[in-house]
Amino acid sequence: MSLLPSSCAETFRDVDTCLNAMVFFFVVHPSTTIHTQLNDDEKIATGITPDLVRVSVGIEHIDDIIADFDKAISSIDF
């Protein structure tokens, strides 16, 4: 039984290659995405503030992560 998605397992013969291809970097606003089922009071009680941003990184090199943030921040018009 494979724990990998079938399309990935079929595409890649080498498990390490498949796992490396499935690495993601996420920046999420939990209040308006993950925790929409909670009301405002419940969000605050569980630490989900309106200004909270969740960053989830995989196995990327720190220099790549910093470069991604630099690129994103520099594209914002303040």
Number of C-alpha atoms within 10 A of each C-alpha: 3 6 6 13 9 9 8 15 16 11 10 13 10 10 12 9 13 17 13 12 11 10 11 11 13 10 10 14 17 17 22 12 9 10 14 11 11 14 10 14 11 12 17 13 9 9 11 19 15 13 9 12 13 12 10 10 14 12 10 12 9 10 9 10 15 11 11 13 12 11 11 10 11 10 9 7 5 5
